Every structure is written in C-alpha cells, then in structure tokens.
Amino acid sequence: MVIKNIPALAEYYRVYLVDLPGFGALRRRRFVLAEAASWLAAWMEAAGLDKTHLVGHSMGGYVCLGLATRGPEAVRCLVLVATAGIAAGRPLFGHHVPFLSMARCAVPSFLPILAHDVVRAGPVTLWRAARDLLAGDVRGDLRLVEAPALLVWGERDHLIPPSVETCCGRSSRSRSLLVLENAGHVPMFDRPQEFNAALLAFLAGEPVGE
C-alpha cells in the first residue's frame, strides 16, 4: 500500500505513517482500542501537528473517527476507508467466512503484505483488536464529525460491505461516499490510481463521490 499510495500523496503533502501501540515498531506495547484515539492525539501533539488531514483504513478508520469526535479541533479533513466498528451486532465467528472471502478475492500481490502484518502484530494483539472492534458501535459517531469527511469502500468488500455505510446516518453536505468498483476491503491497494486521485481531489476541496 505504501508503494501504491504514499508517493502520489507525498508530492503534495507531508505524510506520516503511524504504528499504533501493539503493531509494527510498537509491537511490544499493549494494544487497547479504547485508548488508541487518545494515544494518536498525544502523538500528533508531540509531532507538532496542530491540525491535519486524517486517513484511516479499517481499524485505523475507527481510531481516526474517535479522534475526530473527541478532538475536532485537530482534524482538517477525515477520510475513512472501509471503517471497522459500524457493523455492530455481528459476532466474532460471523466474520470468519467474510474474512476468508476477502482473502480469496484479494489481489494476489496483497497476500504477502497481509501475512507480514499478521506476523508482525501477533495473534494475541489481533484477537484483542478484533474482539474490541466487534464490541464497539460507532454508527452514530459520524454525525458528530465537524470536519469534511469522505467514506471510501470497495464494491466487493465482504468483510465490511458498503451497504453498512447507511448505518452511519450520512446526511451532511460535508460527507461524501465513494464506492470503488472491482475493489475489496483494501480499495487503496486494489484500485490505487482511482483512490489516489479521489483522495487528492477531496483534500483539495473538490467534490468527490456522492
């Protein structure tokens, strides 16, 4: 994803890739989903970022949405990509088949990246993150977001289907929905050119999606 997205974005913006506690370079730290948004806010303050664009995918979208609702003054624009936490009510075992479908439909070149991320995080952190995400319900939080928001989904997302977006109560003019054709749960990898173009246009204040 970095290869397919970051170079295009870095031509116009300074891009930060943040590892949450429990993941990547911070794997040895304990992951607590309820504290992730506050941790991200503290990281932004330490990095000297007063107000910035936030882009989050899946669990990252959940965390960014939490920050946007609790600290709206820190968010310039919010981009939520296949955001987790809005399919409340489905038990953990109910995600097994969608997850397998997602893996089966994924672009082959993405599978090594997925495997690498799984190994780096470890089974305990992944289980805790999945459990906490499924227990959370942020379907109403989008109504509280003050910044312009863009929701991006893949048309073939089996894990968090695009239709789930209707639970968010998308009613403000400052919110838009973009569904990318022939893309799954990782649309920025499946359709990088379309994703990059839409993201740059949105951050520039141009209309995107519906």
Summary of the structure (lengths in Angstrom):
residues: 210
radius of gyration: 16.0
end to end distance: 24.9
largest distance: 42.4
contacts: 635
relative contact order: 0.16
helix: 52%
strand: 12%
